[in-house]
Amino acid sequence: MAHFNQDQLSPQSEQNFLLRLSRLTDYAVVALVRLGSAEGVATSPGIAAAIGIPEPTIAKVLKALANHGLVTSQRGAHGGYRLGRPLNEIPVADVIVAIDGPIALTSCVDGALGCESQSLCPVAGRWDPVNEAIRAALSGITLADMAAAVIPRAFRLPDAGVPAGAEKILNEVV
């Protein structure tokens, strides 16, 4: 399960911490975006070299992505990996689930066990709306958005504090 919890905090990072994805999920997004620009199939060593991540790590990531249908593998002398579907059809949420498991802020979500005070917790089971909002947000951003560095309008910060003229430039980009 992709947990986002305070155990990942250090005293220096508490102020800046929102949610943190695993390093493997980050690598998976980078590898998928790279595959999106490849012509034909790409090998695990080729992807690793192109993005500067060790090949055993990329092989592990690609295997998990293949298990979830995000990439397909082709065996043989001209084998390698290719996207299972176009980047614009792969939401970030699918990558997170493929690598880290279900998206959840706490361990008591979706009936998962792991909280010693669950029977006494006054908010047990009430994280569902928060988790669903996070899942929806991550489902609304595709890898094509990531590749193009375009953030959907619904997920942008309010325009407050944007200098005059900058809003026009921002709107032209999207």
MINU-188944 format. One record per residue: chain; x, y, z negated of N, C-alpha, C in turn. Coordinates in nm, 3 decimals. Each point is the difference from the previous one (the first is absolute). Last residue first. Layout:
<pts>
<kette=A&npx=X&npy=Y&npz=Z&capx=X&capy=Y&capz=Z&cpx=X&cpy=Y&cpz=Z>
...
</pts>
This chain:
<pts>
<kette=A&npx=-0.122&npy=2.642&npz=2.200&capx=-0.093&capy=-0.112&capz=-0.011&cpx=-0.111&cpy=0.012&cpz=0.102>
<kette=A&npx=0.339&npy=0.332&npz=-0.025&capx=0.075&capy=-0.125&capz=-0.006&cpx=-0.095&cpy=-0.119&cpz=0.004>
<kette=A&npx=-0.160&npy=0.446&npz=-0.029&capx=0.039&capy=-0.035&capz=0.135&cpx=0.073&cpy=-0.132&cpz=0.006>
<kette=A&npx=-0.127&npy=0.192&npz=-0.417&capx=-0.116&capy=-0.052&capz=0.071&cpx=0.032&cpy=-0.039&cpz=0.143>
<kette=A&npx=0.335&npy=0.205&npz=-0.270&capx=-0.034&capy=-0.132&capz=-0.053&cpx=-0.116&cpy=-0.062&cpz=0.076>
<kette=A&npx=0.119&npy=0.442&npz=0.105&capx=0.103&capy=-0.093&capz=0.045&cpx=-0.032&cpy=-0.141&cpz=-0.047>
<kette=A&npx=-0.277&npy=0.343&npz=-0.153&capx=-0.019&capy=-0.018&capz=0.144&cpx=0.101&cpy=-0.101&cpz=0.053>
<kette=A&npx=0.043&npy=0.132&npz=-0.447&capx=-0.115&capy=-0.088&capz=0.017&cpx=-0.024&cpy=-0.028&cpz=0.148>
<kette=A&npx=0.330&npy=0.313&npz=-0.128&capx=0.046&capy=-0.138&capz=-0.014&cpx=-0.116&cpy=-0.098&cpz=0.021>
<kette=A&npx=-0.073&npy=0.473&npz=-0.005&capx=0.062&capy=-0.046&capz=0.123&cpx=0.044&cpy=-0.145&cpz=-0.008>
<kette=A&npx=-0.032&npy=0.259&npz=-0.451&capx=-0.078&capy=0.036&capz=0.118&cpx=0.075&cpy=-0.044&cpz=0.124>
<kette=A&npx=0.105&npy=-0.274&npz=-0.444&capx=0.022&capy=0.133&capz=0.056&cpx=-0.085&cpy=0.023&cpz=0.124>
<kette=A&npx=-0.135&npy=-0.319&npz=-0.411&capx=0.063&capy=-0.014&capz=0.131&cpx=0.014&cpy=0.140&cpz=0.061>
<kette=A&npx=-0.218&npy=-0.097&npz=-0.426&capx=0.142&capy=0.027&capz=-0.004&cpx=0.071&cpy=-0.018&cpz=0.132>
<kette=A&npx=-0.451&npy=-0.252&npz=-0.056&capx=0.042&capy=0.108&capz=-0.089&cpx=0.151&cpy=0.016&cpz=0.002>
<kette=A&npx=-0.285&npy=-0.339&npz=0.233&capx=0.077&capy=0.102&capz=0.070&cpx=0.049&cpy=0.113&cpz=-0.089>
<kette=A&npx=-0.086&npy=-0.528&npz=-0.160&capx=-0.076&capy=0.120&capz=0.037&cpx=0.093&cpy=0.106&cpz=0.059>
<kette=A&npx=0.160&npy=-0.497&npz=0.065&capx=-0.023&capy=0.087&capz=-0.115&cpx=-0.082&cpy=0.120&cpz=0.045>
<kette=A&npx=-0.051&npy=-0.463&npz=0.267&capx=0.091&capy=0.112&capz=-0.017&cpx=-0.034&cpy=0.077&cpz=-0.127>
<kette=A&npx=-0.234&npy=-0.388&npz=0.203&capx=0.097&capy=-0.028&capz=-0.104&cpx=0.099&cpy=0.114&cpz=-0.022>
<kette=A&npx=-0.354&npy=-0.005&npz=0.337&capx=-0.066&capy=-0.033&capz=-0.126&cpx=0.097&cpy=-0.020&cpz=-0.115>
<kette=A&npx=0.151&npy=0.072&npz=0.455&capx=-0.050&capy=0.122&capz=-0.064&cpx=-0.062&cpy=-0.029&cpz=-0.137>
<kette=A&npx=0.379&npy=-0.328&npz=0.195&capx=-0.139&capy=0.033&capz=0.031&cpx=-0.049&cpy=0.118&cpz=-0.084>
<kette=A&npx=0.510&npy=-0.062&npz=0.137&capx=-0.085&capy=-0.033&capz=-0.113&cpx=-0.143&cpy=0.038&cpz=0.036>
<kette=A&npx=0.480&npy=-0.124&npz=0.277&capx=-0.125&capy=0.076&capz=-0.001&cpx=-0.083&cpy=-0.049&cpz=-0.119>
<kette=A&npx=0.437&npy=-0.154&npz=0.200&capx=0.006&capy=0.092&capz=-0.113&cpx=-0.121&cpy=0.092&cpz=-0.004>
<kette=A&npx=0.104&npy=-0.383&npz=0.294&capx=-0.011&capy=0.134&capz=0.056&cpx=0.011&cpy=0.108&cpz=-0.108>
<kette=A&npx=0.018&npy=-0.456&npz=-0.119&capx=0.100&capy=0.014&capz=0.106&cpx=0.000&cpy=0.142&cpz=0.056>
<kette=A&npx=-0.330&npy=-0.118&npz=-0.315&capx=0.132&capy=0.007&capz=-0.064&cpx=0.108&cpy=0.025&cpz=0.104>
<kette=A&npx=-0.434&npy=-0.073&npz=0.154&capx=0.006&capy=0.129&capz=-0.070&cpx=0.138&cpy=0.018&cpz=-0.063>
<kette=A&npx=-0.086&npy=-0.412&npz=0.187&capx=0.017&capy=0.098&capz=0.108&cpx=0.006&cpy=0.140&cpz=-0.060>
<kette=A&npx=-0.096&npy=-0.356&npz=-0.282&capx=0.143&capy=0.008&capz=0.027&cpx=0.027&cpy=0.093&cpz=0.118>
<kette=A&npx=-0.441&npy=0.100&npz=-0.283&capx=0.057&capy=-0.111&capz=0.076&cpx=0.150&cpy=0.017&cpz=0.015>
<kette=A&npx=-0.415&npy=0.159&npz=-0.352&capx=0.125&capy=0.044&capz=0.061&cpx=0.062&cpy=-0.121&cpz=0.069>
<kette=A&npx=-0.401&npy=-0.034&npz=-0.256&capx=-0.026&capy=0.107&capz=0.097&cpx=0.124&cpy=0.052&cpz=0.068>
<kette=A&npx=-0.010&npy=-0.327&npz=-0.356&capx=-0.058&capy=-0.062&capz=0.119&cpx=-0.025&cpy=0.103&cpz=0.110>
<kette=A&npx=0.153&npy=0.134&npz=-0.427&capx=0.107&capy=-0.073&capz=0.067&cpx=-0.049&cpy=-0.072&cpz=0.125>
<kette=A&npx=-0.318&npy=0.228&npz=-0.267&capx=0.098&capy=0.097&capz=0.050&cpx=0.110&cpy=-0.070&cpz=0.078>
<kette=A&npx=-0.317&npy=-0.271&npz=-0.215&capx=-0.060&capy=0.072&capz=0.114&cpx=0.099&cpy=0.100&cpz=0.059>
<kette=A&npx=0.125&npy=-0.229&npz=-0.394&capx=-0.005&capy=-0.092&capz=0.114&cpx=-0.054&cpy=0.071&cpz=0.124>
<kette=A&npx=-0.011&npy=0.239&npz=-0.399&capx=0.138&capy=-0.016&capz=0.047&cpx=0.005&cpy=-0.092&cpz=0.121>
<kette=A&npx=-0.413&npy=0.052&npz=-0.212&capx=0.039&capy=0.127&capz=0.064&cpx=0.142&cpy=-0.007&cpz=0.055>
<kette=A&npx=-0.160&npy=-0.365&npz=-0.253&capx=-0.065&capy=0.005&capz=0.132&cpx=0.034&cpy=0.129&cpz=0.073>
<kette=A&npx=0.153&npy=-0.053&npz=-0.442&capx=0.070&capy=-0.091&capz=0.090&cpx=-0.061&cpy=0.004&cpz=0.140>
<kette=A&npx=-0.218&npy=0.243&npz=-0.332&capx=0.131&capy=0.060&capz=0.025&cpx=0.077&cpy=-0.086&cpz=0.100>
<kette=A&npx=-0.415&npy=-0.162&npz=-0.157&capx=-0.017&capy=0.114&capz=0.091&cpx=0.133&cpy=0.069&cpz=0.036>
<kette=A&npx=0.014&npy=-0.374&npz=-0.312&capx=-0.038&capy=-0.036&capz=0.136&cpx=-0.022&cpy=0.121&cpz=0.092>
<kette=A&npx=0.104&npy=-0.036&npz=-0.487&capx=0.100&capy=0.053&capz=0.093&cpx=-0.040&cpy=-0.024&cpz=0.145>
<kette=A&npx=-0.223&npy=-0.158&npz=-0.412&capx=-0.045&capy=0.131&capz=0.049&cpx=0.101&cpy=0.067&cpz=0.093>
<kette=A&npx=0.039&npy=-0.428&npz=-0.256&capx=-0.092&capy=-0.012&capz=0.113&cpx=-0.046&cpy=0.132&cpz=0.058>
<kette=A&npx=0.180&npy=0.037&npz=-0.478&capx=0.019&capy=-0.123&capz=0.077&cpx=-0.106&cpy=-0.008&cpz=0.109>
<kette=A&npx=0.077&npy=0.342&npz=-0.357&capx=-0.012&capy=0.030&capz=0.143&cpx=0.023&cpy=-0.123&cpz=0.088>
<kette=A&npx=0.026&npy=0.004&npz=-0.490&capx=-0.125&capy=0.070&capz=0.030&cpx=-0.017&cpy=0.033&cpz=0.148>
<kette=A&npx=0.266&npy=-0.423&npz=-0.259&capx=0.022&capy=0.122&capz=0.079&cpx=-0.133&cpy=0.068&cpz=0.035>
<kette=A&npx=0.105&npy=-0.432&npz=-0.234&capx=-0.030&capy=0.116&capz=-0.084&cpx=0.002&cpy=0.132&cpz=0.078>
<kette=A&npx=0.101&npy=-0.431&npz=0.200&capx=-0.127&capy=-0.023&capz=-0.069&cpx=-0.041&cpy=0.119&cpz=-0.086>
<kette=A&npx=0.424&npy=-0.002&npz=0.235&capx=-0.114&capy=0.011&capz=0.090&cpx=-0.134&cpy=-0.015&cpz=-0.073>
<kette=A&npx=0.495&npy=0.002&npz=-0.132&capx=-0.108&capy=0.069&capz=-0.072&cpx=-0.126&cpy=0.015&cpz=0.084>
<kette=A&npx=0.411&npy=-0.213&npz=0.155&capx=-0.027&capy=-0.061&capz=-0.129&cpx=-0.114&cpy=0.068&cpz=-0.076>
<kette=A&npx=0.100&npy=-0.067&npz=0.538&capx=-0.004&capy=0.106&capz=-0.100&cpx=-0.041&cpy=-0.061&cpz=-0.134>
<kette=A&npx=0.026&npy=-0.254&npz=0.408&capx=0.132&capy=0.054&capz=-0.026&cpx=0.001&cpy=0.112&cpz=-0.102>
<kette=A&npx=-0.335&npy=-0.259&npz=0.412&capx=0.036&capy=-0.007&capz=-0.141&cpx=0.136&cpy=0.066&cpz=-0.021>
<kette=A&npx=-0.414&npy=0.081&npz=0.382&capx=0.136&capy=-0.049&capz=-0.027&cpx=0.027&cpy=0.003&cpz=-0.150>
<kette=A&npx=-0.407&npy=0.151&npz=0.251&capx=0.002&capy=-0.120&capz=-0.083&cpx=0.137&cpy=-0.056&cpz=-0.028>
<kette=A&npx=-0.094&npy=0.416&npz=0.242&capx=-0.038&capy=-0.117&capz=0.078&cpx=0.013&cpy=-0.130&cpz=-0.079>
<kette=A&npx=0.257&npy=0.372&npz=-0.241&capx=-0.088&capy=0.020&capz=0.114&cpx=-0.026&cpy=-0.132&cpz=0.071>
<kette=A&npx=0.298&npy=0.108&npz=-0.382&capx=-0.132&capy=-0.054&capz=-0.033&cpx=-0.099&cpy=0.014&cpz=0.115>
<kette=A&npx=0.466&npy=0.165&npz=-0.018&capx=-0.005&capy=-0.146&capz=0.015&cpx=-0.137&cpy=-0.058&cpz=-0.029>
<kette=A&npx=0.099&npy=0.502&npz=0.216&capx=0.014&capy=-0.070&capz=-0.127&cpx=-0.014&cpy=-0.150&cpz=0.022>
<kette=A&npx=-0.013&npy=0.298&npz=0.368&capx=0.074&capy=0.082&capz=-0.095&cpx=0.027&cpy=-0.072&cpz=-0.130>
<kette=A&npx=-0.061&npy=-0.207&npz=0.516&capx=-0.068&capy=0.022&capz=-0.127&cpx=0.089&cpy=0.082&cpz=-0.092>
<kette=A&npx=-0.040&npy=-0.284&npz=0.509&capx=0.030&capy=0.133&capz=-0.052&cpx=-0.080&cpy=0.021&cpz=-0.127>
<kette=A&npx=0.176&npy=-0.489&npz=0.211&capx=-0.110&capy=0.096&capz=-0.011&cpx=0.042&cpy=0.131&cpz=-0.067>
<kette=A&npx=0.411&npy=-0.250&npz=0.202&capx=-0.126&capy=-0.054&capz=-0.048&cpx=-0.104&cpy=0.110&cpz=-0.015>
<kette=A&npx=0.465&npy=0.033&npz=0.180&capx=-0.013&capy=0.006&capz=-0.146&cpx=-0.127&cpy=-0.063&cpz=-0.056>
<kette=A&npx=0.117&npy=0.000&npz=0.482&capx=0.127&capy=-0.010&capz=-0.071&cpx=-0.019&cpy=-0.015&cpz=-0.151>
<kette=A&npx=-0.376&npy=0.047&npz=0.298&capx=0.083&capy=-0.107&capz=0.056&cpx=0.127&cpy=-0.022&cpz=-0.082>
<kette=A&npx=-0.290&npy=0.364&npz=-0.104&capx=-0.059&capy=-0.128&capz=-0.041&cpx=0.086&cpy=-0.117&cpz=0.050>
<kette=A&npx=0.125&npy=0.432&npz=0.137&capx=0.018&capy=-0.015&capz=-0.145&cpx=-0.052&cpy=-0.135&cpz=-0.047>
<kette=A&npx=-0.075&npy=0.117&npz=0.445&capx=0.142&capy=-0.029&capz=-0.021&cpx=0.026&cpy=-0.023&cpz=-0.149>
<kette=A&npx=-0.430&npy=0.136&npz=0.133&capx=0.025&capy=-0.138&capz=0.043&cpx=0.146&cpy=-0.040&cpz=-0.025>
<kette=A&npx=-0.136&npy=0.451&npz=-0.082&capx=-0.052&capy=-0.092&capz=-0.102&cpx=0.027&cpy=-0.145&cpz=0.038>
<kette=A&npx=0.095&npy=0.353&npz=0.304&capx=0.105&capy=-0.016&capz=-0.102&cpx=-0.047&cpy=-0.100&cpz=-0.107>
<kette=A&npx=-0.219&npy=-0.051&npz=0.484&capx=0.001&capy=0.095&capz=-0.110&cpx=0.112&cpy=-0.030&cpz=-0.101>
<kette=A&npx=-0.073&npy=-0.109&npz=0.535&capx=0.057&capy=-0.056&capz=-0.123&cpx=-0.001&cpy=0.107&cpz=-0.108>
<kette=A&npx=-0.126&npy=0.056&npz=0.467&capx=-0.097&capy=-0.093&capz=-0.058&cpx=0.054&cpy=-0.066&cpz=-0.128>
<kette=A&npx=0.252&npy=0.301&npz=0.282&capx=-0.120&capy=0.077&capz=-0.037&cpx=-0.112&cpy=-0.088&cpz=-0.056>
<kette=A&npx=0.416&npy=-0.190&npz=0.161&capx=0.021&capy=0.080&capz=-0.122&cpx=-0.126&cpy=0.075&cpz=-0.043>
<kette=A&npx=-0.070&npy=-0.451&npz=0.289&capx=0.065&capy=0.131&capz=0.016&cpx=0.011&cpy=0.076&cpz=-0.133>
<kette=A&npx=0.010&npy=-0.530&npz=-0.023&capx=-0.097&capy=0.094&capz=0.056&cpx=0.067&cpy=0.137&cpz=0.007>
<kette=A&npx=0.260&npy=-0.361&npz=-0.113&capx=-0.120&capy=-0.080&capz=0.014&cpx=-0.115&cpy=0.081&cpz=0.056>
<kette=A&npx=0.545&npy=0.085&npz=0.086&capx=-0.117&capy=0.038&capz=-0.080&cpx=-0.116&cpy=-0.093&cpz=0.028>
<kette=A&npx=0.481&npy=-0.202&npz=0.063&capx=-0.073&capy=0.112&capz=0.060&cpx=-0.120&cpy=0.029&cpz=-0.089>
<kette=A&npx=0.513&npy=-0.304&npz=0.010&capx=-0.127&capy=0.044&capz=-0.059&cpx=-0.061&cpy=0.112&cpz=0.083>
<kette=A&npx=0.340&npy=-0.428&npz=0.151&capx=0.006&capy=0.116&capz=-0.088&cpx=-0.139&cpy=0.030&cpz=-0.053>
<kette=A&npx=0.301&npy=-0.310&npz=0.418&capx=-0.098&capy=0.016&capz=-0.107&cpx=0.022&cpy=0.126&cpz=-0.082>
<kette=A&npx=0.212&npy=-0.254&npz=0.393&capx=-0.044&capy=0.139&capz=0.015&cpx=-0.106&cpy=0.033&cpz=-0.104>
<kette=A&npx=0.188&npy=-0.430&npz=-0.004&capx=0.116&capy=0.083&capz=0.034&cpx=-0.035&cpy=0.146&cpz=0.014>
<kette=A&npx=-0.338&npy=-0.278&npz=-0.306&capx=0.076&capy=-0.028&capz=0.121&cpx=0.112&cpy=0.098&cpz=0.024>
<kette=A&npx=-0.505&npy=0.067&npz=-0.254&capx=0.120&capy=-0.083&capz=-0.015&cpx=0.074&cpy=-0.010&cpz=0.133>
<kette=A&npx=-0.337&npy=0.377&npz=-0.232&capx=0.017&capy=-0.080&capz=0.120&cpx=0.131&cpy=-0.075&cpz=-0.014>
<kette=A&npx=-0.392&npy=0.276&npz=-0.334&capx=0.136&capy=-0.042&capz=0.031&cpx=-0.002&cpy=-0.088&cpz=0.124>
<kette=A&npx=-0.313&npy=0.427&npz=-0.224&capx=0.002&capy=-0.137&capz=0.049&cpx=0.144&cpy=-0.034&cpz=0.035>
<kette=A&npx=-0.265&npy=0.367&npz=-0.359&capx=0.095&capy=-0.026&capz=0.107&cpx=-0.020&cpy=-0.144&cpz=0.046>
<kette=A&npx=-0.303&npy=0.152&npz=-0.303&capx=0.043&capy=0.134&capz=0.042&cpx=0.109&cpy=-0.007&cpz=0.106>
<kette=A&npx=-0.239&npy=-0.367&npz=-0.255&capx=-0.039&capy=0.034&capz=0.136&cpx=0.042&cpy=0.138&cpz=0.048>
<kette=A&npx=0.097&npy=-0.250&npz=-0.423&capx=-0.123&capy=0.080&capz=-0.003&cpx=-0.041&cpy=0.049&cpz=0.138>
<kette=A&npx=0.395&npy=-0.260&npz=-0.070&capx=-0.102&capy=-0.076&capz=-0.074&cpx=-0.133&cpy=0.074&cpz=-0.006>
<kette=A&npx=0.381&npy=0.215&npz=0.185&capx=-0.053&capy=-0.102&capz=0.091&cpx=-0.110&cpy=-0.082&cpz=-0.068>
<kette=A&npx=0.234&npy=0.313&npz=-0.260&capx=-0.086&capy=0.071&capz=0.096&cpx=-0.062&cpy=-0.099&cpz=0.099>
<kette=A&npx=0.317&npy=-0.166&npz=-0.305&capx=-0.123&capy=0.038&capz=-0.071&cpx=-0.098&cpy=0.071&cpz=0.095>
<kette=A&npx=0.422&npy=-0.106&npz=0.175&capx=-0.073&capy=-0.124&capz=-0.029&cpx=-0.132&cpy=0.032&cpz=-0.071>
<kette=A&npx=0.299&npy=0.353&npz=0.081&capx=-0.067&capy=-0.043&capz=0.123&cpx=-0.079&cpy=-0.128&cpz=-0.022>
<kette=A&npx=0.265&npy=0.161&npz=-0.358&capx=-0.111&capy=0.091&capz=0.027&cpx=-0.079&cpy=-0.047&cpz=0.122>
<kette=A&npx=0.397&npy=-0.230&npz=-0.102&capx=-0.101&capy=-0.025&capz=-0.104&cpx=-0.126&cpy=0.085&cpz=0.024>
<kette=A&npx=0.372&npy=0.078&npz=0.276&capx=-0.057&capy=-0.133&capz=0.030&cpx=-0.111&cpy=-0.034&cpz=-0.099>
<kette=A&npx=0.249&npy=0.390&npz=-0.077&capx=-0.093&capy=0.018&capz=0.111&cpx=-0.066&cpy=-0.133&cpz=0.037>
<kette=A&npx=0.337&npy=-0.015&npz=-0.323&capx=-0.116&capy=0.073&capz=-0.052&cpx=-0.105&cpy=0.018&cpz=0.108>
<kette=A&npx=0.416&npy=-0.192&npz=0.116&capx=-0.081&capy=-0.092&capz=-0.081&cpx=-0.126&cpy=0.066&cpz=-0.058>
<kette=A&npx=0.305&npy=0.276&npz=0.255&capx=-0.079&capy=-0.095&capz=0.078&cpx=-0.077&cpy=-0.100&cpz=-0.086>
<kette=A&npx=0.133&npy=0.509&npz=-0.163&capx=0.062&capy=-0.133&capz=0.016&cpx=-0.093&cpy=-0.100&cpz=0.068>
<kette=A&npx=-0.036&npy=0.516&npz=0.116&capx=-0.043&capy=-0.080&capz=-0.115&cpx=0.059&cpy=-0.140&cpz=0.020>
<kette=A&npx=-0.004&npy=0.399&npz=0.315&capx=0.098&capy=0.005&capz=-0.108&cpx=-0.039&cpy=-0.073&cpz=-0.127>
<kette=A&npx=-0.209&npy=0.058&npz=0.460&capx=-0.053&capy=0.080&capz=-0.111&cpx=0.090&cpy=0.000&cpz=-0.123>
<kette=A&npx=0.110&npy=-0.231&npz=0.414&capx=-0.060&capy=0.126&capz=0.045&cpx=-0.046&cpy=0.088&cpz=-0.116>
<kette=A&npx=0.172&npy=-0.443&npz=-0.071&capx=0.106&capy=0.091&capz=0.042&cpx=-0.057&cpy=0.137&cpz=0.036>
<kette=A&npx=-0.307&npy=-0.341&npz=-0.107&capx=0.081&capy=0.034&capz=-0.118&cpx=0.108&cpy=0.101&cpz=0.036>
<kette=A&npx=-0.256&npy=-0.182&npz=0.348&capx=-0.080&capy=0.094&capz=-0.080&cpx=0.081&cpy=0.047&cpz=-0.119>
<kette=A&npx=0.196&npy=-0.333&npz=0.260&capx=-0.009&capy=0.125&capz=0.076&cpx=-0.078&cpy=0.107&cpz=-0.076>
<kette=A&npx=0.031&npy=-0.444&npz=-0.175&capx=0.127&capy=0.073&capz=-0.012&cpx=-0.002&cpy=0.135&cpz=0.073>
<kette=A&npx=-0.390&npy=-0.268&npz=0.042&capx=0.019&capy=0.043&capz=-0.138&cpx=0.134&cpy=0.072&cpz=-0.017>
<kette=A&npx=-0.216&npy=0.012&npz=0.485&capx=0.049&capy=-0.101&capz=-0.093&cpx=0.014&cpy=0.060&cpz=-0.139>
<kette=A&npx=-0.355&npy=0.122&npz=0.411&capx=0.121&capy=0.047&capz=-0.067&cpx=0.041&cpy=-0.105&cpz=-0.101>
<kette=A&npx=-0.325&npy=0.042&npz=0.489&capx=0.024&capy=-0.048&capz=-0.135&cpx=0.130&cpy=0.058&cpz=-0.054>
<kette=A&npx=-0.263&npy=0.281&npz=0.364&capx=0.009&capy=-0.144&capz=-0.012&cpx=0.019&cpy=-0.042&cpz=-0.144>
<kette=A&npx=0.119&npy=0.468&npz=0.035&capx=-0.059&capy=-0.058&capz=0.121&cpx=0.019&cpy=-0.151&cpz=-0.009>
<kette=A&npx=-0.040&npy=0.383&npz=-0.412&capx=0.079&capy=-0.100&capz=0.073&cpx=-0.076&cpy=-0.045&cpz=0.124>
<kette=A&npx=-0.160&npy=0.301&npz=-0.350&capx=0.073&capy=0.068&capz=0.106&cpx=0.083&cpy=-0.097&cpz=0.085>
<kette=A&npx=-0.257&npy=-0.146&npz=-0.376&capx=-0.094&capy=0.072&capz=0.085&cpx=0.068&cpy=0.072&cpz=0.115>
<kette=A&npx=0.248&npy=-0.217&npz=-0.343&capx=-0.056&capy=-0.096&capz=0.095&cpx=-0.097&cpy=0.067&cpz=0.096>
<kette=A&npx=0.165&npy=0.263&npz=-0.350&capx=0.108&capy=-0.031&capz=0.096&cpx=-0.050&cpy=-0.099&cpz=0.105>
<kette=A&npx=-0.286&npy=0.093&npz=-0.353&capx=0.008&capy=0.117&capz=0.087&cpx=0.109&cpy=-0.021&cpz=0.105>
<kette=A&npx=-0.036&npy=-0.330&npz=-0.326&capx=-0.115&capy=-0.002&capz=0.090&cpx=0.001&cpy=0.119&cpz=0.096>
<kette=A&npx=0.332&npy=-0.023&npz=-0.336&capx=0.020&capy=-0.106&capz=0.098&cpx=-0.115&cpy=-0.004&cpz=0.101>
<kette=A&npx=-0.033&npy=0.300&npz=-0.365&capx=0.107&capy=0.042&capz=0.091&cpx=0.020&cpy=-0.104&cpz=0.111>
<kette=A&npx=-0.302&npy=-0.107&npz=-0.342&capx=-0.053&capy=0.110&capz=0.081&cpx=0.104&cpy=0.044&cpz=0.103>
<kette=A&npx=0.138&npy=-0.320&npz=-0.311&capx=-0.097&capy=-0.056&capz=0.093&cpx=-0.058&cpy=0.107&cpz=0.090>
<kette=A&npx=0.288&npy=0.125&npz=-0.354&capx=0.074&capy=-0.063&capz=0.110&cpx=-0.096&cpy=-0.055&cpz=0.105>
<kette=A&npx=-0.193&npy=0.168&npz=-0.389&capx=0.061&capy=0.109&capz=0.076&cpx=0.076&cpy=-0.056&cpz=0.120>
<kette=A&npx=-0.165&npy=-0.308&npz=-0.301&capx=-0.110&capy=0.059&capz=0.076&cpx=0.051&cpy=0.116&cpz=0.085>
<kette=A&npx=0.304&npy=-0.201&npz=-0.294&capx=-0.031&capy=-0.089&capz=0.113&cpx=-0.116&cpy=0.053&cpz=0.084>
<kette=A&npx=0.121&npy=0.224&npz=-0.399&capx=0.100&capy=0.024&capz=0.104&cpx=-0.029&cpy=-0.089&cpz=0.121>
<kette=A&npx=-0.414&npy=0.130&npz=-0.311&capx=0.124&capy=-0.076&capz=-0.010&cpx=0.093&cpy=0.035&cpz=0.117>
<kette=A&npx=-0.343&npy=0.369&npz=-0.184&capx=-0.006&capy=-0.127&capz=0.070&cpx=0.133&cpy=-0.073&cpz=-0.016>
<kette=A&npx=-0.263&npy=0.389&npz=-0.309&capx=0.124&capy=-0.043&capz=0.064&cpx=-0.021&cpy=-0.137&cpz=0.063>
<kette=A&npx=-0.273&npy=0.479&npz=-0.195&capx=-0.006&capy=-0.144&capz=0.025&cpx=0.129&cpy=-0.038&cpz=0.071>
<kette=A&npx=0.015&npy=0.402&npz=-0.260&capx=-0.141&capy=-0.020&capz=0.032&cpx=-0.022&cpy=-0.149&cpz=0.015>
<kette=A&npx=0.402&npy=0.341&npz=-0.229&capx=-0.053&capy=-0.130&capz=0.037&cpx=-0.148&cpy=0.008&cpz=0.031>
<kette=A&npx=0.319&npy=0.350&npz=-0.166&capx=-0.019&capy=-0.010&capz=0.144&cpx=-0.069&cpy=-0.128&cpz=0.044>
<kette=A&npx=0.110&npy=0.104&npz=-0.465&capx=-0.068&capy=0.118&capz=0.053&cpx=-0.034&cpy=-0.015&cpz=0.147>
<kette=A&npx=0.252&npy=-0.342&npz=-0.230&capx=-0.140&capy=0.007&capz=-0.042&cpx=-0.074&cpy=0.118&cpz=0.062>
<kette=A&npx=0.484&npy=-0.150&npz=0.033&capx=-0.092&capy=-0.001&capz=0.113&cpx=-0.146&cpy=0.019&cpz=-0.039>
<kette=A&npx=0.386&npy=-0.022&npz=-0.308&capx=0.026&capy=0.107&capz=0.096&cpx=-0.106&cpy=0.007&cpz=0.108>
<kette=A&npx=-0.007&npy=-0.347&npz=-0.335&capx=-0.029&capy=0.132&capz=-0.058&cpx=0.020&cpy=0.114&cpz=0.099>
<kette=A&npx=-0.137&npy=-0.452&npz=0.214&capx=0.113&capy=0.031&capz=-0.087&cpx=-0.029&cpy=0.137&cpz=-0.057>
<kette=A&npx=-0.337&npy=-0.403&npz=0.223&capx=0.044&capy=0.136&capz=-0.028&cpx=0.129&cpy=0.002&cpz=-0.080>
<kette=A&npx=-0.287&npy=-0.377&npz=0.139&capx=0.093&capy=0.040&capz=0.105&cpx=0.060&cpy=0.138&cpz=-0.027>
<kette=A&npx=-0.340&npy=-0.201&npz=-0.270&capx=0.123&capy=-0.075&capz=-0.021&cpx=0.107&cpy=0.039&cpz=0.101>
<kette=A&npx=-0.458&npy=0.163&npz=0.004&capx=0.100&capy=0.082&capz=-0.068&cpx=0.128&cpy=-0.076&cpz=-0.030>
<kette=A&npx=-0.313&npy=-0.137&npz=0.426&capx=-0.017&capy=0.021&capz=-0.142&cpx=0.116&cpy=0.077&cpz=-0.060>
<kette=A&npx=-0.249&npy=-0.253&npz=0.442&capx=0.060&capy=0.131&capz=-0.015&cpx=-0.018&cpy=0.034&cpz=-0.147>
<kette=A&npx=-0.016&npy=-0.473&npz=0.331&capx=-0.034&capy=0.076&capz=-0.119&cpx=0.073&cpy=0.134&cpz=0.002>
<kette=A&npx=-0.146&npy=-0.419&npz=0.333&capx=0.076&capy=0.125&capz=0.006&cpx=-0.045&cpy=0.088&cpz=-0.116>
<kette=A&npx=-0.002&npy=-0.549&npz=0.029&capx=-0.085&capy=0.117&capz=0.000&cpx=0.089&cpy=0.123&cpz=0.000>
</pts>
